[in-house]
Amino acid sequence: MYSRRDLIVLFAVVAVLSAWGRNWLSAEAAEATEATRQVALEAAMAYPILLADTKQTTVVKVGLAGFKLDSNQQRAPVNVALVLDKSGSMSGAKIEKAKQAAIDAVRRLGPQDIVSVVTYDSTVSVLVPATRLTDKEPVLAAIRQIGAGGSTALFGGVSKGAEEVRKFLDRERVNRVLLLSDGLANVGPQSPAELGELGASLIKENIAVSTMGLGLDYNEDLMAQLADKSDGNHVFAESSSDLAAFFDAEFDDVLSVVAQEIAIHIKCAEGIRPVRVVNYDAEISGQDVIVKFNQIYSEQEKYLVLEVEVPASPSDAARPVATVSASYTNMVTMATDELSGSVDVRFSAEEAEVAAATNRIVAYNCVAQIANDRNAEAIRLRDQGDVEGARELLRKISTYLRDEAQKLDQKPLADQAERNEWLSDNLDKGDYGRVRKAVIMDQQNRRGNVPSRSDGR
């Protein structure tokens, strides 16, 4: 029989143990939650076992996968400039559809967000200076009154949009310029190289530019270069009725950024020669490879493919290939997270062992990017008037894709081959301009992102 004093002591001990247990569980839960709010790094060889006694070039994949945002409340605030073409060619349904798409996009933003609206024709006008969206109605009213007329000062429009973004430039915000145009830049700088340089300068300020080409008269190389060099998106909207869906998709991305200011450093081991990064601009100096991304979206994997030259090595030998480090700003915790990994390779005299060790998913990703890179060369040949040379190259790429699809058991590579064959059949058709715009968009969207896998592997 317990005395009253014994019971008091017993209850006190139980209370202490319960509190300790709750605290321990809370700490465990917090640690687990923190782990789910970090980008995941994958550094892997497509072919982790190589044929012995043979000098060869192989591929390394370095990927960063964005974590899932639990709710809209977790997202980072945005600082976005809408830069809208209102030149004469935008009159009628085009400008009306563009205005409605912009209005719908602004309605998705909240009071923590910054928005500005810039219009351009022969000149550039700041319709809505960068402002906090505590009251959306003045912004919506300003968009509604946009009218069309004049030429196309595209470079000036983007530059002015970037100026507005700079007023609230903040590493804790998603800083974006969204450009819409339906025509050729004919006022101010107008070449793809000049617009690419502008994009390259903006990424250094953590500003991405997404470009939306409307119709068949804009310069897709110019628009793609601007987006590519700033790590933004590029889309081809053939009809003004497509604008609402494209604006919506763009804001899905803007509102789901989980990481910014991403820097990847690959240090190749002694004896390993970095050849090139297939799908991104890279700084290669000696054994060091540096690649920078502007942002990663929730549940998106963005990756680079590095070709390396590996010296001949005897059977059963192993050697390190590279170490990888990455840093980024976590847009939920606002901490600077750092990640690291390494890759190595083993050698075998048995071809069957080499083939069996293939990392099929990593190899699949690498093949898709290599084919994408070669497709760009085919487009260049076609632009130079060498239709048959372009067609021959596209067919070679299709054969490569089909062979790899069979070896790796990855149907999407066969689908990519089929698309190449369609392109080769349409190189000299009257609507090649439309085909080319679709292909450039496809190349831009495929680059550095995990292609969809229909077979679930």
C-alpha positions as CSV (number, residue, x, y, z in Angstrom):
1,M,0.0,0.0,0.0
2,Y,1.5,3.4,-1.1
3,S,1.5,6.2,1.3
4,R,0.3,9.7,0.2
5,R,3.9,10.8,0.2
6,D,4.9,7.9,-2.0
7,L,2.2,8.7,-4.5
8,I,3.2,12.4,-4.7
9,V,6.8,11.3,-5.4
10,L,5.6,8.8,-8.0
11,F,3.4,11.3,-9.8
12,A,6.3,13.8,-9.8
13,V,8.6,11.3,-11.4
14,V,6.0,10.4,-14.1
15,A,5.5,14.0,-14.8
16,V,9.2,14.6,-15.3
17,L,9.6,11.6,-17.5
18,S,6.6,12.6,-19.6
19,A,7.9,16.1,-20.0
20,W,11.3,14.7,-21.0
21,G,9.6,12.4,-23.5
22,R,7.6,15.2,-25.0
23,N,10.7,17.3,-25.4
24,W,12.6,14.5,-26.9
25,L,9.8,13.8,-29.4
26,S,9.6,17.5,-30.2
27,A,13.3,17.7,-30.9
28,E,13.1,14.6,-33.1
29,A,10.1,16.0,-35.0
30,A,11.9,19.4,-35.4
31,E,15.0,17.6,-36.7
32,A,12.9,15.6,-39.2
33,T,11.0,18.7,-40.3
34,E,14.3,20.5,-40.8
35,A,15.6,17.7,-42.9
36,T,12.6,17.8,-45.2
37,R,13.2,21.5,-45.7
38,Q,16.6,21.1,-47.4
39,V,17.6,20.6,-51.0
40,A,18.9,17.1,-51.7
41,L,22.2,16.7,-53.6
42,E,22.9,13.8,-55.9
43,A,26.4,13.3,-57.3
44,A,26.6,10.1,-59.4
45,M,28.4,8.4,-62.2
46,A,26.2,7.2,-65.1
47,Y,28.7,4.3,-65.5
48,P,30.3,3.6,-62.1
49,I,32.3,0.7,-63.5
50,L,34.4,1.4,-66.6
51,L,36.3,-0.9,-68.9
52,A,39.8,-1.5,-67.8
53,D,43.0,-0.5,-69.7
54,T,41.1,2.1,-71.8
55,K,41.3,5.9,-71.7
56,Q,37.7,7.1,-72.0
57,T,35.3,10.0,-71.6
58,T,32.4,9.4,-69.3
59,V,29.7,11.5,-67.6
60,V,28.9,12.7,-64.1
61,K,25.5,14.0,-63.0
62,V,25.2,16.6,-60.2
63,G,21.6,17.2,-59.3
64,L,19.8,19.3,-56.7
65,A,16.2,18.4,-55.8
66,G,13.9,21.0,-54.3
67,F,11.9,20.0,-51.2
68,K,8.1,20.2,-51.1
69,L,6.5,23.3,-49.7
70,D,3.9,22.3,-47.1
71,S,1.7,25.3,-47.7
72,N,1.4,28.6,-49.5
73,Q,2.3,30.3,-46.2
74,Q,5.8,28.8,-46.4
75,R,6.7,30.4,-49.7
76,A,9.1,33.3,-50.0
77,P,7.7,36.7,-50.9
78,V,8.2,37.8,-54.5
79,N,9.4,40.9,-56.2
80,V,8.2,40.8,-59.8
81,A,8.2,43.2,-62.7
82,L,5.7,42.6,-65.5
83,V,7.1,44.0,-68.7
84,L,4.5,44.1,-71.4
85,D,4.8,44.8,-75.1
86,K,2.2,47.3,-76.2
87,S,3.6,47.9,-79.7
88,G,1.2,48.2,-82.6
89,S,1.3,44.5,-83.5
90,M,-0.2,43.8,-80.0
91,S,-3.5,45.6,-80.8
92,G,-6.8,43.8,-80.6
93,A,-7.2,40.4,-78.9
94,K,-3.5,40.1,-78.1
95,I,-3.3,43.1,-75.8
96,E,-6.7,42.3,-74.2
97,K,-5.6,38.7,-73.5
98,A,-2.3,39.9,-72.2
99,K,-3.9,42.3,-69.8
100,Q,-6.3,39.7,-68.5
101,A,-3.5,37.2,-67.9
102,A,-1.5,39.9,-66.1
103,I,-4.5,40.8,-63.9
104,D,-5.1,37.1,-63.0
105,A,-1.4,36.8,-62.1
106,V,-1.4,39.9,-59.8
107,R,-4.5,38.5,-58.1
108,R,-2.5,35.5,-57.0
109,L,0.0,37.7,-55.1
110,G,-0.4,38.9,-51.5
111,P,0.4,41.9,-49.3
112,Q,3.9,40.6,-48.7
113,D,4.8,40.8,-52.4
114,I,6.2,43.6,-54.6
115,V,4.9,44.2,-58.1
116,S,5.7,46.7,-60.8
117,V,4.3,47.1,-64.3
118,V,6.4,48.4,-67.3
119,T,5.1,48.8,-70.8
120,Y,7.1,49.5,-73.9
121,D,6.6,50.3,-77.6
122,S,8.8,53.0,-79.2
123,T,9.5,54.2,-75.6
124,V,9.4,52.6,-72.2
125,S,6.9,53.6,-69.5
126,V,6.7,52.6,-65.8
127,L,2.9,52.2,-65.4
128,V,3.1,51.0,-61.8
129,P,6.3,51.7,-59.9
130,A,7.5,48.9,-57.6
131,T,5.0,48.8,-54.8
132,R,3.8,46.5,-52.0
133,L,0.5,44.8,-52.9
134,T,-1.4,46.0,-49.9
135,D,-4.1,47.3,-52.3
136,K,-4.3,45.5,-55.6
137,E,-7.1,47.6,-57.2
138,P,-4.8,50.5,-58.3
139,V,-2.5,48.0,-60.0
140,L,-5.3,46.2,-61.7
141,A,-6.9,49.5,-62.9
142,A,-3.5,50.6,-64.4
143,I,-3.2,47.3,-66.3
144,R,-6.8,47.6,-67.6
145,Q,-6.0,51.0,-69.3
146,I,-3.0,49.7,-71.4
147,G,-3.4,50.4,-75.1
148,A,-1.3,49.3,-78.1
149,G,0.7,51.4,-80.6
150,G,4.4,52.0,-81.7
151,S,7.6,50.1,-82.2
152,T,9.4,47.5,-80.0
153,A,12.0,48.8,-77.5
154,L,12.4,45.4,-75.9
155,F,15.9,45.9,-74.4
156,G,14.8,49.1,-72.8
157,G,11.7,47.4,-71.4
158,V,13.7,44.6,-69.7
159,S,16.2,47.1,-68.4
160,K,13.5,49.3,-66.9
161,G,11.8,46.3,-65.4
162,A,15.1,45.3,-63.7
163,E,15.4,48.9,-62.3
164,E,12.0,48.5,-60.7
165,V,13.0,45.1,-59.2
166,R,16.2,46.7,-57.8
167,K,14.2,49.1,-55.7
168,F,13.3,46.2,-53.4
169,L,16.0,43.8,-54.3
170,D,16.4,41.4,-51.4
171,R,18.0,38.0,-51.1
172,E,15.0,36.9,-49.1
173,R,12.7,37.6,-52.0
174,V,12.2,35.9,-55.4
175,N,13.3,38.6,-57.8
176,R,11.9,38.1,-61.3
177,V,11.2,40.0,-64.5
178,L,8.5,38.6,-66.7
179,L,8.7,39.8,-70.4
180,L,6.0,39.4,-73.0
181,S,6.6,40.3,-76.6
182,D,5.1,39.4,-80.0
183,G,7.6,41.1,-82.3
184,L,11.2,41.8,-83.2
185,A,13.2,44.2,-81.1
186,N,13.7,47.2,-83.4
187,V,14.5,50.0,-80.9
188,G,17.8,49.9,-79.1
189,P,20.0,46.7,-78.8
190,Q,18.3,43.9,-80.7
191,S,20.7,40.9,-81.1
192,P,20.5,37.7,-79.2
193,A,24.1,38.2,-77.9
194,E,23.2,41.7,-76.5
195,L,20.1,40.4,-74.8
196,G,22.1,37.4,-73.5
197,E,24.6,39.7,-72.0
198,L,21.8,41.5,-70.2
199,G,20.5,38.3,-68.8
200,A,24.0,37.2,-67.7
201,S,24.4,40.5,-65.8
202,L,21.1,40.2,-64.1
203,I,21.7,36.7,-62.8
204,K,24.7,38.2,-60.9
205,E,22.1,40.3,-59.1
206,N,19.9,37.3,-58.3
207,I,17.3,38.5,-60.9
208,A,15.9,36.0,-63.3
209,V,14.1,36.9,-66.6
210,S,11.3,34.7,-67.9
211,T,10.4,35.4,-71.5
212,M,7.1,34.8,-73.3
213,G,7.0,35.0,-77.1
214,L,3.6,35.5,-78.6
215,G,2.8,34.5,-82.2
216,L,5.2,33.8,-85.0
217,D,7.0,37.1,-85.5
218,Y,9.2,37.4,-82.4
219,N,12.9,36.4,-82.3
220,E,13.0,33.1,-80.4
221,D,16.9,33.1,-80.2
222,L,16.8,36.5,-78.5
223,M,14.1,35.6,-76.1
224,A,15.6,32.2,-75.3
225,Q,19.1,33.7,-74.7
226,L,17.7,36.3,-72.3
227,A,15.9,33.6,-70.3
228,D,18.8,31.1,-70.5
229,K,21.5,33.4,-69.3
230,S,19.5,34.6,-66.3
231,D,18.1,31.1,-65.5
232,G,14.5,32.0,-66.2
233,N,11.9,30.2,-68.3
234,H,11.0,30.7,-72.0
235,V,7.7,29.8,-73.6
236,F,6.2,30.1,-77.1
237,A,2.6,31.1,-77.1
238,E,1.3,30.6,-80.6
239,S,-2.1,32.2,-79.8
240,S,-3.1,34.9,-77.4
241,S,-5.6,32.4,-75.9
242,D,-2.6,30.5,-74.5
243,L,-1.4,33.5,-72.5
244,A,-3.5,32.8,-69.4
245,A,-2.2,29.3,-69.0
246,F,1.4,30.4,-69.5
247,F,1.2,33.3,-67.1
248,D,-0.4,30.8,-64.6
249,A,2.4,28.3,-65.1
250,E,5.1,31.0,-64.6
251,F,3.6,32.2,-61.4
252,D,3.4,28.6,-60.2
253,D,7.2,28.6,-60.5
254,V,7.7,32.1,-59.0
255,L,5.6,31.2,-56.0
256,S,7.3,27.9,-55.4
257,V,11.0,28.9,-55.2
258,V,12.7,27.0,-52.3
259,A,16.4,27.8,-53.1
260,Q,18.3,30.7,-54.6
261,E,21.9,31.8,-55.1
262,I,23.0,28.2,-55.8
263,A,26.7,27.6,-56.4
264,I,28.1,24.2,-57.3
265,H,31.8,23.5,-57.1
266,I,33.1,20.2,-58.6
267,K,36.8,19.4,-57.8
268,C,38.1,16.7,-60.2
269,A,40.6,14.3,-58.7
270,E,44.2,14.1,-59.8
271,G,44.4,12.5,-63.2
272,I,40.7,13.3,-64.1
273,R,40.3,15.9,-66.8
274,P,37.1,17.9,-66.8
275,V,36.1,18.3,-70.5
276,R,32.9,20.3,-70.5
277,V,29.5,20.8,-68.8
278,V,27.0,19.7,-71.5
279,N,23.9,21.7,-70.5
280,Y,25.0,24.8,-68.6
281,D,27.5,27.6,-68.8
282,A,30.4,26.7,-66.6
283,E,33.7,28.1,-65.4
284,I,36.4,25.5,-65.8
285,S,39.9,26.2,-64.4
286,G,42.3,23.3,-64.0
287,Q,40.5,20.7,-62.0
288,D,37.8,23.0,-60.8
289,V,34.3,23.4,-62.3
290,I,31.9,26.1,-61.1
291,V,28.3,26.3,-62.1
292,K,25.7,28.7,-60.7
293,F,21.9,28.5,-60.8
294,N,19.5,31.3,-59.9
295,Q,16.8,29.2,-58.3
296,I,15.2,25.8,-57.7
297,Y,11.5,25.2,-57.4
298,S,9.6,23.0,-55.0
299,E,9.9,19.3,-56.1
300,Q,12.0,20.2,-59.1
301,E,15.3,18.6,-59.8
302,K,17.8,20.7,-61.7
303,Y,21.0,19.0,-62.7
304,L,24.2,19.4,-64.8
305,V,26.0,16.9,-66.8
306,L,29.8,17.0,-66.7
307,E,31.9,15.1,-69.2
308,V,35.3,13.9,-67.8
309,E,38.2,12.1,-69.3
310,V,39.4,9.2,-67.2
311,P,42.8,7.6,-67.8
312,A,43.3,3.9,-68.5
313,S,43.4,1.9,-65.3
314,P,43.9,-1.8,-64.6
315,S,41.1,-4.2,-63.8
316,D,39.8,-4.2,-60.2
317,A,41.4,-0.8,-59.6
318,A,39.3,2.0,-58.2
319,R,39.9,5.8,-58.2
320,P,38.1,8.9,-57.0
321,V,36.6,11.0,-59.8
322,A,35.5,14.2,-58.0
323,T,34.2,15.8,-54.9
324,V,31.2,18.1,-55.0
325,S,30.1,20.9,-52.8
326,A,27.1,23.1,-53.1
327,S,25.7,26.1,-51.2
328,Y,22.4,27.9,-51.5
329,T,20.0,30.2,-49.7
330,N,17.1,28.3,-48.2
331,M,14.0,30.4,-49.0
332,V,12.0,28.9,-46.1
333,T,14.6,29.1,-43.3
334,M,16.7,31.9,-44.9
335,A,19.8,30.0,-43.8
336,T,22.8,29.3,-46.1
337,D,22.8,25.5,-46.5
338,E,25.8,23.6,-47.6
339,L,25.9,20.1,-49.2
340,S,28.7,17.8,-50.2
341,G,29.2,14.5,-52.0
342,S,31.8,12.6,-54.0
343,V,32.0,10.2,-56.9
344,D,34.4,7.4,-57.8
345,V,34.8,4.7,-60.3
346,R,35.9,1.1,-60.5
347,F,37.4,-0.8,-63.5
348,S,36.7,-4.2,-64.9
349,A,37.9,-6.2,-67.8
350,E,34.4,-7.8,-68.2
351,E,32.1,-5.9,-70.5
352,A,29.1,-7.6,-68.9
353,E,30.0,-6.3,-65.5
354,V,30.5,-2.8,-66.8
355,A,27.0,-2.9,-68.5
356,A,25.3,-4.4,-65.4
357,A,26.6,-1.6,-63.1
358,T,25.1,1.2,-65.2
359,N,23.0,3.6,-63.2
360,R,20.1,3.6,-65.6
361,I,18.3,6.7,-64.3
362,V,21.5,8.8,-64.1
363,A,22.5,7.6,-67.6
364,Y,19.1,8.4,-68.9
365,N,19.3,12.0,-67.6
366,C,22.8,12.3,-69.2
367,V,21.7,10.9,-72.6
368,A,18.7,13.3,-72.7
369,Q,21.0,16.3,-72.2
370,I,23.7,15.1,-74.7
371,A,21.0,14.7,-77.3
372,N,19.5,18.1,-76.5
373,D,22.9,19.7,-76.9
374,R,23.4,18.0,-80.3
375,N,19.9,19.1,-81.4
376,A,21.0,22.7,-81.0
377,E,23.8,22.0,-83.5
378,A,21.3,20.6,-86.0
379,I,19.3,23.8,-85.7
380,R,22.4,25.8,-86.4
381,L,23.1,23.8,-89.6
382,R,19.5,24.4,-90.8
383,D,19.9,28.1,-90.1
384,Q,23.0,28.1,-92.3
385,G,21.0,26.6,-95.1
386,D,22.4,23.1,-94.8
387,V,19.0,21.3,-94.6
388,E,20.4,17.9,-95.5
389,G,23.3,18.2,-93.0
390,A,20.8,19.1,-90.3
391,R,18.5,16.2,-91.3
392,E,21.4,13.7,-91.2
393,L,22.5,14.9,-87.8
394,L,18.9,14.6,-86.4
395,R,18.6,11.1,-87.7
396,K,21.9,10.1,-86.1
397,I,20.7,11.6,-82.8
398,S,17.4,9.7,-83.2
399,T,19.4,6.4,-83.6
400,Y,21.5,7.2,-80.6
401,L,18.4,7.9,-78.5
402,R,16.6,4.7,-79.6
403,D,19.7,2.6,-78.9
404,E,20.1,4.1,-75.4
405,A,16.3,3.8,-74.8
406,Q,16.6,0.1,-75.4
407,K,19.8,-0.4,-73.4
408,L,18.5,1.7,-70.4
409,D,14.9,0.6,-70.7
410,Q,13.7,4.2,-70.7
411,K,10.8,4.8,-73.1
412,P,11.0,8.6,-72.9
413,L,14.3,8.5,-74.8
414,A,12.4,6.7,-77.6
415,D,9.8,9.5,-77.4
416,Q,12.5,12.1,-77.7
417,A,13.8,10.2,-80.8
418,E,10.4,10.3,-82.3
419,R,10.2,14.1,-81.8
420,N,13.6,14.4,-83.5
421,E,12.3,12.4,-86.5
422,W,9.3,14.7,-86.7
423,L,11.7,17.7,-86.7
424,S,13.8,16.2,-89.5
425,D,10.7,15.7,-91.6
426,N,9.7,19.4,-91.2
427,L,13.0,21.2,-91.7
428,D,12.0,22.4,-95.2
429,K,8.3,22.9,-94.7
430,G,6.6,26.2,-95.2
431,D,5.8,26.5,-91.4
432,Y,9.4,25.8,-90.3
433,G,9.2,29.1,-88.3
434,R,6.5,27.7,-86.1
435,V,8.4,24.4,-85.8
436,R,11.6,26.2,-84.9
437,K,10.0,28.2,-82.1
438,A,8.5,25.0,-80.6
439,V,11.8,23.2,-80.8
440,I,13.7,26.1,-79.1
441,M,11.2,26.2,-76.3
442,D,11.4,22.4,-75.9
443,Q,15.3,22.6,-75.8
444,Q,15.1,25.3,-73.2
445,N,12.6,23.5,-71.0
446,R,14.4,20.2,-71.2
447,R,17.8,21.6,-70.4
448,G,18.9,20.8,-66.8
449,N,15.5,19.4,-65.7
450,V,14.6,15.8,-65.1
451,P,12.6,14.6,-68.2
452,S,9.3,13.0,-67.3
453,R,9.4,9.2,-67.0
454,S,6.3,7.5,-68.2
455,D,7.3,4.1,-67.0
456,G,7.8,5.1,-63.3
457,R,11.4,3.9,-63.1
